[in-house]
Amino acid sequence: MAEFATNLINSLGSAALHEYGRIHGVMDKLEELRRNVETIRAVLLDLDEKQEQTNAEQNLVKNLKDVLIPADDLLDEFLIKDMIHKRDQEPHHQNKFK
């Protein structure tokens, strides 16, 4: 799960997502999300190093996973919307019947 968080942090640092954030005025929210995911990743790395996890720690890992997966889905949605927007701005993709 820590690796998943690392991949999410990398996505948050991507040029496409930065461009999307700048255009739509959500850079501060994306930066806040990146910081939060970095904190989650640090907790997960610490828990991964433990030989045995308590029930509370296992529950924490599950809850963190429940936060990371929707965040990743949301970033994917942002990137898809950005690609669609860029495609629609290209002259050869403009609707010819307008």
Backbone torsions as a table, in degrees:
resi	resn	phi	psi	omega
1	MET	NA	-31.1	177.0
2	ALA	-63.7	-35.4	178.4
3	GLU	-65.4	-38.1	176.9
4	PHE	-61.0	-43.5	178.2
5	ALA	-62.5	-39.9	178.2
6	THR	-61.5	-44.0	178.4
7	ASN	-62.9	-37.5	178.4
8	LEU	-66.4	-40.8	177.0
9	ILE	-62.0	-41.7	177.8
10	ASN	-62.5	-40.6	177.9
11	SER	-63.0	-39.8	179.7
12	LEU	-65.5	-22.1	178.6
13	GLY	-93.4	1.6	-175.9
14	SER	-69.9	150.7	-179.9
15	ALA	-63.3	-39.3	-178.8
16	ALA	-63.4	-41.8	-179.6
17	LEU	-70.8	-36.0	175.5
18	HIS	-62.6	-42.4	178.3
19	GLU	-62.6	-44.7	178.5
20	TYR	-59.9	-46.0	-179.5
21	GLY	-62.1	-39.7	179.6
22	ARG	-67.4	-45.8	-178.0
23	ILE	-64.4	-39.6	-174.2
24	HIS	-99.1	5.1	174.9
25	GLY	68.7	33.4	-179.3
26	VAL	-120.4	21.9	-178.7
27	MET	-59.0	-40.3	-179.1
28	ASP	-64.5	-37.5	178.5
29	LYS	-68.8	-39.9	178.2
30	LEU	-65.8	-39.2	178.3
31	GLU	-66.4	-40.9	177.2
32	GLU	-62.5	-42.2	178.0
33	LEU	-63.0	-42.3	179.0
34	ARG	-59.9	-44.9	178.7
35	ARG	-62.2	-42.2	179.0
36	ASN	-64.3	-40.9	179.4
37	VAL	-67.8	-35.9	176.0
38	GLU	-62.2	-39.5	177.2
39	THR	-65.3	-44.8	177.6
40	ILE	-60.2	-42.9	179.7
41	ARG	-60.4	-42.7	180.0
42	ALA	-61.9	-42.7	178.1
43	VAL	-63.4	-44.8	-179.8
44	LEU	-63.5	-39.6	177.7
45	LEU	-63.2	-42.1	177.2
46	ASP	-61.6	-42.5	-179.3
47	LEU	-70.3	-32.0	177.9
48	ASP	-64.1	-30.4	-178.1
49	GLU	-75.3	-19.2	-178.3
50	LYS	-74.9	139.8	178.3
51	GLN	-66.7	-46.1	179.8
52	GLU	-129.9	142.3	178.5
53	GLN	-108.6	142.3	174.9
54	THR	-71.1	167.9	176.9
55	ASN	-60.4	-38.9	178.6
56	ALA	-63.3	-41.4	179.3
57	GLU	-67.2	-40.0	177.0
58	GLN	-62.8	-39.7	177.9
59	ASN	-66.3	-39.4	178.2
60	LEU	-61.4	-45.3	178.5
61	VAL	-59.2	-44.3	179.0
62	LYS	-61.0	-45.3	-179.3
63	ASN	-65.7	-37.6	177.8
64	LEU	-66.6	-38.0	176.5
65	LYS	-61.7	-40.6	179.5
66	ASP	-65.0	-20.1	176.5
67	VAL	-88.3	-41.6	-174.6
68	LEU	-68.6	-41.1	-175.2
69	ILE	-64.0	-48.0	176.1
70	PRO	-63.5	-33.4	177.1
71	ALA	-62.9	-42.7	177.9
72	ASP	-63.9	-42.0	178.0
73	ASP	-62.1	-39.6	179.3
74	LEU	-64.4	-42.4	177.9
75	LEU	-63.2	-41.4	176.8
76	ASP	-59.2	-41.3	179.0
77	GLU	-63.4	-42.3	176.7
78	PHE	-58.3	-47.0	-177.3
79	LEU	-65.7	-38.1	178.2
80	ILE	-64.9	-45.0	178.3
81	LYS	-61.6	-38.6	178.6
82	ASP	-64.7	-42.8	178.7
83	MET	-63.7	-41.5	178.4
84	ILE	-63.8	-43.6	178.8
85	HIS	-59.9	-45.4	179.5
86	LYS	-63.9	-41.8	179.6
87	ARG	-61.8	-43.4	-177.7
88	ASP	-68.7	-20.7	179.2
89	GLN	-82.5	-16.2	179.8
90	GLU	-73.2	135.4	-176.3
91	PRO	-56.9	-39.3	-176.4
92	HIS	-76.0	-4.4	175.6
93	HIS	-106.8	1.8	178.3
94	GLN	-68.3	146.0	179.2
95	ASN	-66.9	122.8	-176.5
96	LYS	-75.0	-12.1	-176.5
97	PHE	-96.9	6.3	179.5
98	LYS	-72.0	NA	NA
